[in-house]
Each structure stands twice: as structure tokens, then as C-alpha cells.
Amino acid sequence: MAVSFYSQNTLFIDNISQFHDVFDVHWKGDEYEVFVNPLNLEDLKGICEIFVKHSSNSLEVHENTNDFFWNGPLDDHFIDLFGEEKGSQIMDEAIAYLDSLFE
């Protein structure tokens, strides 16, 4: 079960779309829809590392991914996979990891 985010930043999308094994990018008229299928914390860390390579700071990740790590669909994805407690824990750890990469 894949989850997606939207972005209008063409340069960011061009950079991350090189990772075909992670991101499935589709043009939707005035923005891109990017699908990912993370299955565990390690997958999320890999996504974080790619985002950090192509962003100046955490705020830019928020802007480029339409708050992907901080809104419902990704949380729901991990809650569906692991249940409320474990899914939320994985997301908390991923967000902390993302933030640590900018320190």
C-alpha cells in the first residue's frame, strides 16, 4: 500500500525522481504526485536521507513534500501496518531522525 505527497517544486522532484526504486512520480497537471511504499523505519530513514540531500533545512522539506512526514497519510500507513502504538513510534523516530540530519 503506497502513500503519496504532492509537490510543485520541479527541481526537487527532478532530483528525487532519480531514485526510481523509492519514488514513483506522476505529473498531475499543476503539481507532481509522488508515491512511496515505506515498510519500516529503515525505509523511512532512507527517504529522509534523500530529502536532506536535496533540501537546505527542515522547513524546505515541509514545503517540498507538502508536510509529508507531518500529516495523516504517512501516519495512517504505519498505523495500518503496525498498529497505533508501534506505528506512531516509528513516525516519531523518523521525524527525529530527519531533524537530526539537519543539525
VMD Tcl script that builds the backbone (N, CA, C; Angstrom):
set m [mol new atoms 309]
animate dup $m
set s [atomselect $m all]
$s set {name element resname resid chain x y z} {
  {N N MET 1 A 0.839 -1.179 0.000}
  {CA C MET 1 A 0.000 0.000 0.000}
  {C C MET 1 A 0.888 1.248 0.000}
  {N N ALA 2 A 0.881 1.959 -1.071}
  {CA C ALA 2 A 1.705 3.157 -1.197}
  {C C ALA 2 A 0.975 4.372 -0.629}
  {N N VAL 3 A 1.758 5.345 -0.200}
  {CA C VAL 3 A 1.236 6.637 0.233}
  {C C VAL 3 A 1.879 7.683 -0.660}
  {N N SER 4 A 1.268 8.863 -0.711}
  {CA C SER 4 A 1.789 9.865 -1.627}
  {C C SER 4 A 1.822 11.247 -1.002}
  {N N PHE 5 A 2.621 12.097 -1.645}
  {CA C PHE 5 A 2.622 13.518 -1.315}
  {C C PHE 5 A 2.635 14.294 -2.623}
  {N N TYR 6 A 2.281 15.550 -2.522}
  {CA C TYR 6 A 2.248 16.430 -3.680}
  {C C TYR 6 A 3.352 17.472 -3.562}
  {N N SER 7 A 3.876 17.875 -4.712}
  {CA C SER 7 A 4.904 18.908 -4.731}
  {C C SER 7 A 4.801 19.692 -6.033}
  {N N GLN 8 A 5.107 20.964 -5.942}
  {CA C GLN 8 A 5.163 21.814 -7.121}
  {C C GLN 8 A 6.594 22.236 -7.427}
  {N N ASN 9 A 7.552 21.749 -6.655}
  {CA C ASN 9 A 8.947 22.127 -6.834}
  {C C ASN 9 A 9.607 21.182 -7.843}
  {N N THR 10 A 9.709 21.656 -9.074}
  {CA C THR 10 A 10.233 20.824 -10.158}
  {C C THR 10 A 11.674 20.393 -9.925}
  {N N LEU 11 A 12.518 21.272 -9.431}
  {CA C LEU 11 A 13.915 20.911 -9.186}
  {C C LEU 11 A 14.017 19.799 -8.142}
  {N N PHE 12 A 13.274 19.935 -7.057}
  {CA C PHE 12 A 13.261 18.910 -6.019}
  {C C PHE 12 A 12.794 17.575 -6.611}
  {N N ILE 13 A 11.727 17.601 -7.375}
  {CA C ILE 13 A 11.187 16.373 -7.976}
  {C C ILE 13 A 12.191 15.767 -8.949}
  {N N ASP 14 A 12.825 16.607 -9.760}
  {CA C ASP 14 A 13.844 16.091 -10.683}
  {C C ASP 14 A 14.950 15.367 -9.922}
  {N N ASN 15 A 15.360 15.930 -8.802}
  {CA C ASN 15 A 16.432 15.321 -8.008}
  {C C ASN 15 A 16.015 14.000 -7.373}
  {N N ILE 16 A 14.841 13.967 -6.749}
  {CA C ILE 16 A 14.446 12.724 -6.065}
  {C C ILE 16 A 13.956 11.653 -7.039}
  {N N SER 17 A 13.498 12.064 -8.220}
  {CA C SER 17 A 12.974 11.072 -9.163}
  {C C SER 17 A 14.071 10.171 -9.712}
  {N N GLN 18 A 15.316 10.523 -9.476}
  {CA C GLN 18 A 16.435 9.666 -9.870}
  {C C GLN 18 A 16.429 8.360 -9.072}
  {N N PHE 19 A 15.754 8.371 -7.943}
  {CA C PHE 19 A 15.671 7.187 -7.077}
  {C C PHE 19 A 14.389 6.413 -7.420}
  {N N HIS 20 A 14.402 5.766 -8.597}
  {CA C HIS 20 A 13.221 5.058 -9.111}
  {C C HIS 20 A 12.754 3.941 -8.187}
  {N N ASP 21 A 13.681 3.366 -7.446}
  {CA C ASP 21 A 13.312 2.266 -6.562}
  {C C ASP 21 A 12.580 2.750 -5.312}
  {N N VAL 22 A 12.601 4.077 -5.061}
  {CA C VAL 22 A 11.957 4.635 -3.873}
  {C C VAL 22 A 10.718 5.455 -4.233}
  {N N PHE 23 A 10.833 6.280 -5.271}
  {CA C PHE 23 A 9.775 7.232 -5.616}
  {C C PHE 23 A 9.155 6.914 -6.971}
  {N N ASP 24 A 7.839 6.957 -7.012}
  {CA C ASP 24 A 7.078 6.794 -8.250}
  {C C ASP 24 A 6.388 8.136 -8.510}
  {N N VAL 25 A 6.907 8.915 -9.450}
  {CA C VAL 25 A 6.490 10.304 -9.662}
  {C C VAL 25 A 5.512 10.391 -10.828}
  {N N HIS 26 A 4.412 11.138 -10.603}
  {CA C HIS 26 A 3.399 11.357 -11.642}
  {C C HIS 26 A 3.052 12.835 -11.721}
  {N N TRP 27 A 2.972 13.353 -12.931}
  {CA C TRP 27 A 2.564 14.735 -13.153}
  {C C TRP 27 A 1.041 14.785 -13.134}
  {N N LYS 28 A 0.477 15.710 -12.352}
  {CA C LYS 28 A -0.972 15.824 -12.201}
  {C C LYS 28 A -1.471 17.195 -12.669}
  {N N GLY 29 A -0.927 17.715 -13.753}
  {CA C GLY 29 A -1.416 18.967 -14.312}
  {C C GLY 29 A -0.687 20.193 -13.805}
  {N N ASP 30 A -0.799 20.486 -12.529}
  {CA C ASP 30 A -0.112 21.649 -11.971}
  {C C ASP 30 A 0.793 21.291 -10.798}
  {N N GLU 31 A 0.927 20.002 -10.521}
  {CA C GLU 31 A 1.807 19.546 -9.456}
  {C C GLU 31 A 2.130 18.077 -9.677}
  {N N TYR 32 A 3.117 17.619 -8.951}
  {CA C TYR 32 A 3.521 16.220 -9.006}
  {C C TYR 32 A 2.902 15.473 -7.836}
  {N N GLU 33 A 2.513 14.229 -8.092}
  {CA C GLU 33 A 2.138 13.326 -7.007}
  {C C GLU 33 A 3.221 12.260 -6.949}
  {N N VAL 34 A 3.791 12.087 -5.764}
  {CA C VAL 34 A 4.905 11.174 -5.578}
  {C C VAL 34 A 4.468 10.062 -4.632}
  {N N PHE 35 A 4.546 8.833 -5.107}
  {CA C PHE 35 A 4.164 7.670 -4.316}
  {C C PHE 35 A 5.403 6.990 -3.744}
  {N N VAL 36 A 5.293 6.550 -2.507}
  {CA C VAL 36 A 6.336 5.764 -1.848}
  {C C VAL 36 A 5.661 4.631 -1.086}
  {N N ASN 37 A 6.429 3.604 -0.797}
  {CA C ASN 37 A 5.877 2.474 -0.045}
  {C C ASN 37 A 6.849 2.042 1.047}
  {N N PRO 38 A 7.067 2.899 2.055}
  {CA C PRO 38 A 7.963 2.512 3.140}
  {C C PRO 38 A 7.322 1.426 4.001}
  {N N LEU 39 A 8.122 0.423 4.347}
  {CA C LEU 39 A 7.595 -0.702 5.114}
  {C C LEU 39 A 8.134 -0.773 6.532}
  {N N ASN 40 A 9.134 0.075 6.841}
  {CA C ASN 40 A 9.722 0.038 8.173}
  {C C ASN 40 A 10.501 1.335 8.416}
  {N N LEU 41 A 11.089 1.443 9.588}
  {CA C LEU 41 A 11.839 2.639 9.946}
  {C C LEU 41 A 13.042 2.831 9.029}
  {N N GLU 42 A 13.700 1.772 8.644}
  {CA C GLU 42 A 14.862 1.894 7.765}
  {C C GLU 42 A 14.469 2.490 6.414}
  {N N ASP 43 A 13.316 2.094 5.888}
  {CA C ASP 43 A 12.831 2.693 4.636}
  {C C ASP 43 A 12.609 4.191 4.811}
  {N N LEU 44 A 12.013 4.572 5.937}
  {CA C LEU 44 A 11.780 5.991 6.199}
  {C C LEU 44 A 13.087 6.756 6.337}
  {N N LYS 45 A 14.061 6.161 6.993}
  {CA C LYS 45 A 15.367 6.817 7.127}
  {C C LYS 45 A 16.003 7.029 5.757}
  {N N GLY 46 A 15.855 6.078 4.879}
  {CA C GLY 46 A 16.373 6.232 3.522}
  {C C GLY 46 A 15.700 7.387 2.794}
  {N N ILE 47 A 14.408 7.512 2.961}
  {CA C ILE 47 A 13.673 8.630 2.362}
  {C C ILE 47 A 14.157 9.945 2.956}
  {N N CYS 48 A 14.345 9.975 4.261}
  {CA C CYS 48 A 14.861 11.179 4.928}
  {C C CYS 48 A 16.205 11.588 4.341}
  {N N GLU 49 A 17.083 10.626 4.168}
  {CA C GLU 49 A 18.421 10.919 3.659}
  {C C GLU 49 A 18.369 11.509 2.246}
  {N N ILE 50 A 17.462 11.011 1.433}
  {CA C ILE 50 A 17.297 11.567 0.083}
  {C C ILE 50 A 16.747 12.980 0.165}
  {N N PHE 51 A 15.730 13.189 0.996}
  {CA C PHE 51 A 15.157 14.531 1.140}
  {C C PHE 51 A 16.203 15.535 1.611}
  {N N VAL 52 A 17.043 15.133 2.554}
  {CA C VAL 52 A 18.053 16.030 3.118}
  {C C VAL 52 A 19.093 16.410 2.056}
  {N N LYS 53 A 19.435 15.476 1.181}
  {CA C LYS 53 A 20.395 15.772 0.118}
  {C C LYS 53 A 19.894 16.882 -0.812}
  {N N HIS 54 A 18.585 17.036 -0.881}
  {CA C HIS 54 A 18.002 17.954 -1.853}
  {C C HIS 54 A 17.176 19.063 -1.199}
  {N N SER 55 A 17.478 19.340 0.058}
  {CA C SER 55 A 16.794 20.404 0.801}
  {C C SER 55 A 17.807 21.106 1.695}
  {N N SER 56 A 17.590 22.389 1.922}
  {CA C SER 56 A 18.514 23.173 2.754}
  {C C SER 56 A 18.247 23.035 4.238}
  {N N ASN 57 A 16.981 22.767 4.599}
  {CA C ASN 57 A 16.599 22.680 6.002}
  {C C ASN 57 A 15.263 21.953 6.119}
  {N N SER 58 A 14.851 21.750 7.347}
  {CA C SER 58 A 13.611 21.021 7.610}
  {C C SER 58 A 12.390 21.744 7.034}
  {N N LEU 59 A 12.393 23.047 7.117}
  {CA C LEU 59 A 11.273 23.829 6.566}
  {C C LEU 59 A 11.131 23.585 5.068}
  {N N GLU 60 A 12.242 23.487 4.380}
  {CA C GLU 60 A 12.199 23.227 2.941}
  {C C GLU 60 A 11.633 21.836 2.651}
  {N N VAL 61 A 11.954 20.862 3.489}
  {CA C VAL 61 A 11.362 19.527 3.324}
  {C C VAL 61 A 9.850 19.627 3.486}
  {N N HIS 62 A 9.402 20.370 4.503}
  {CA C HIS 62 A 7.960 20.582 4.690}
  {C C HIS 62 A 7.341 21.140 3.413}
  {N N GLU 63 A 7.966 22.192 2.882}
  {CA C GLU 63 A 7.421 22.866 1.695}
  {C C GLU 63 A 7.453 21.967 0.464}
  {N N ASN 64 A 8.561 21.266 0.260}
  {CA C ASN 64 A 8.720 20.450 -0.943}
  {C C ASN 64 A 7.875 19.192 -0.956}
  {N N THR 65 A 7.445 18.751 0.220}
  {CA C THR 65 A 6.689 17.492 0.305}
  {C C THR 65 A 5.272 17.692 0.839}
  {N N ASN 66 A 4.857 18.945 0.944}
  {CA C ASN 66 A 3.510 19.232 1.443}
  {C C ASN 66 A 3.286 18.580 2.813}
  {N N ASP 67 A 4.285 18.720 3.697}
  {CA C ASP 67 A 4.222 18.197 5.070}
  {C C ASP 67 A 4.046 16.680 5.146}
  {N N PHE 68 A 4.672 15.975 4.223}
  {CA C PHE 68 A 4.515 14.523 4.122}
  {C C PHE 68 A 4.773 13.786 5.433}
  {N N PHE 69 A 5.838 14.137 6.137}
  {CA C PHE 69 A 6.150 13.447 7.390}
  {C C PHE 69 A 5.290 13.923 8.549}
  {N N TRP 70 A 4.569 15.006 8.371}
  {CA C TRP 70 A 3.866 15.626 9.485}
  {C C TRP 70 A 2.355 15.652 9.311}
  {N N ASN 71 A 1.823 14.911 8.358}
  {CA C ASN 71 A 0.364 14.870 8.260}
  {C C ASN 71 A -0.130 13.440 8.167}
  {N N GLY 72 A -1.392 13.260 8.113}
  {CA C GLY 72 A -2.050 11.989 8.317}
  {C C GLY 72 A -1.723 10.779 7.480}
  {N N PRO 73 A -1.597 10.866 6.146}
  {CA C PRO 73 A -1.488 9.633 5.361}
  {C C PRO 73 A -0.294 8.743 5.719}
  {N N LEU 74 A 0.851 9.327 5.985}
  {CA C LEU 74 A 2.003 8.503 6.342}
  {C C LEU 74 A 1.820 7.879 7.724}
  {N N ASP 75 A 1.272 8.660 8.663}
  {CA C ASP 75 A 0.934 8.100 9.980}
  {C C ASP 75 A -0.040 6.936 9.829}
  {N N ASP 76 A -1.087 7.160 9.061}
  {CA C ASP 76 A -2.098 6.122 8.846}
  {C C ASP 76 A -1.486 4.867 8.232}
  {N N HIS 77 A -0.565 5.067 7.302}
  {CA C HIS 77 A 0.116 3.948 6.642}
  {C C HIS 77 A 0.818 3.054 7.673}
  {N N PHE 78 A 1.557 3.668 8.594}
  {CA C PHE 78 A 2.284 2.887 9.587}
  {C C PHE 78 A 1.377 2.346 10.681}
  {N N ILE 79 A 0.307 3.037 10.992}
  {CA C ILE 79 A -0.661 2.502 11.950}
  {C C ILE 79 A -1.348 1.278 11.353}
  {N N ASP 80 A -1.661 1.332 10.054}
  {CA C ASP 80 A -2.253 0.169 9.387}
  {C C ASP 80 A -1.294 -1.022 9.393}
  {N N LEU 81 A 0.005 -0.738 9.202}
  {CA C LEU 81 A 0.992 -1.822 9.164}
  {C C LEU 81 A 1.285 -2.419 10.539}
  {N N PHE 82 A 1.374 -1.537 11.575}
  {CA C PHE 82 A 1.893 -1.988 12.865}
  {C C PHE 82 A 0.992 -1.724 14.064}
  {N N GLY 83 A -0.130 -1.086 13.864}
  {CA C GLY 83 A -0.986 -0.716 14.984}
  {C C GLY 83 A -0.636 0.677 15.480}
  {N N GLU 84 A -1.515 1.222 16.295}
  {CA C GLU 84 A -1.403 2.616 16.761}
  {C C GLU 84 A -0.079 2.916 17.464}
  {N N GLU 85 A 0.255 2.117 18.462}
  {CA C GLU 85 A 1.434 2.425 19.276}
  {C C GLU 85 A 2.735 2.302 18.484}
  {N N LYS 86 A 2.941 1.168 17.841}
  {CA C LYS 86 A 4.182 0.934 17.091}
  {C C LYS 86 A 4.262 1.858 15.872}
  {N N GLY 87 A 3.156 2.049 15.166}
  {CA C GLY 87 A 3.141 2.934 14.005}
  {C C GLY 87 A 3.498 4.362 14.371}
  {N N SER 88 A 2.929 4.855 15.459}
  {CA C SER 88 A 3.241 6.210 15.924}
  {C C SER 88 A 4.692 6.323 16.379}
  {N N GLN 89 A 5.199 5.282 17.016}
  {CA C GLN 89 A 6.588 5.270 17.467}
  {C C GLN 89 A 7.535 5.351 16.263}
  {N N ILE 90 A 7.259 4.595 15.224}
  {CA C ILE 90 A 8.089 4.621 14.018}
  {C C ILE 90 A 8.094 6.024 13.414}
  {N N MET 91 A 6.942 6.656 13.336}
  {CA C MET 91 A 6.868 8.002 12.771}
  {C C MET 91 A 7.625 9.004 13.633}
  {N N ASP 92 A 7.490 8.900 14.940}
  {CA C ASP 92 A 8.229 9.803 15.840}
  {C C ASP 92 A 9.737 9.650 15.642}
  {N N GLU 93 A 10.182 8.417 15.521}
  {CA C GLU 93 A 11.609 8.164 15.322}
  {C C GLU 93 A 12.078 8.690 13.968}
  {N N ALA 94 A 11.263 8.538 12.944}
  {CA C ALA 94 A 11.631 9.027 11.614}
  {C C ALA 94 A 11.733 10.550 11.597}
  {N N ILE 95 A 10.805 11.220 12.232}
  {CA C ILE 95 A 10.835 12.690 12.287}
  {C C ILE 95 A 12.059 13.159 13.070}
  {N N ALA 96 A 12.354 12.507 14.178}
  {CA C ALA 96 A 13.543 12.862 14.959}
  {C C ALA 96 A 14.807 12.633 14.131}
  {N N TYR 97 A 14.848 11.559 13.368}
  {CA C TYR 97 A 15.996 11.272 12.516}
  {C C TYR 97 A 16.148 12.350 11.444}
  {N N LEU 98 A 15.046 12.704 10.803}
  {CA C LEU 98 A 15.076 13.749 9.783}
  {C C LEU 98 A 15.627 15.042 10.361}
  {N N ASP 99 A 15.102 15.439 11.505}
  {CA C ASP 99 A 15.568 16.667 12.144}
  {C C ASP 99 A 17.054 16.591 12.491}
  {N N SER 100 A 17.508 15.431 12.949}
  {CA C SER 100 A 18.912 15.276 13.340}
  {C C SER 100 A 19.856 15.415 12.145}
  {N N LEU 101 A 19.377 15.091 10.960}
  {CA C LEU 101 A 20.217 15.191 9.774}
  {C C LEU 101 A 20.526 16.650 9.405}
  {N N PHE 102 A 19.748 17.568 9.898}
  {CA C PHE 102 A 19.983 18.991 9.628}
  {C C PHE 102 A 20.779 19.666 10.731}
  {N N GLU 103 A 21.108 18.971 11.790}
  {CA C GLU 103 A 21.846 19.582 12.916}
  {C C GLU 103 A 23.315 19.690 12.629}
}
mol reanalyze $m
mol bondsrecalc $m
mol representation Tube
mol addrep $m
